[in-house]
Amino acid sequence: MFALIIDETLYFKVDGSTRPAFEQAGSTPFVYYAKGKLVALSYWQVPPDLFEDSEQLGQWAQKAWQVALRAQALKPVSKTKKTSHHQGFDPDGP
């Protein structure tokens, strides 16, 4: 997942390589309260001026997509996701 829309606000996924651009643009992270604690996710509000320049918005979206791909690649593979077929199913046929 590379983006969120919460309360009509668009957030892109960030990491250490993209966060400085969001900070420089005056953006803020998506935060919420859970069990009385403030939780911040790795999604930052898309700067409003990007909506005026579709090419630049597309570039930021592409960077967020790359961040999401890197994050996914770092996740350990669970035992249930190691195989792409169900037990007893042969994808090559009978």
C-alpha angles and dihedrals in degrees: 000000000000102000144030132200112204122169091348091306122122119220127186126207113255139189135177092290096055105027094084092061091052091047091049090051090054094249124154133214125252107258135176139171121253123176090347095307130109111242123195121197127203091258122103130193114263108244108253094231090065089071088067092059113049093186093055091043088053091052092052090047090051090052090050089051090053090049089052092049091051091048091050091049090055094054115100115246111249120225091247093054098047093089125051096207137060122255110275094021119114110198090200092061136253 
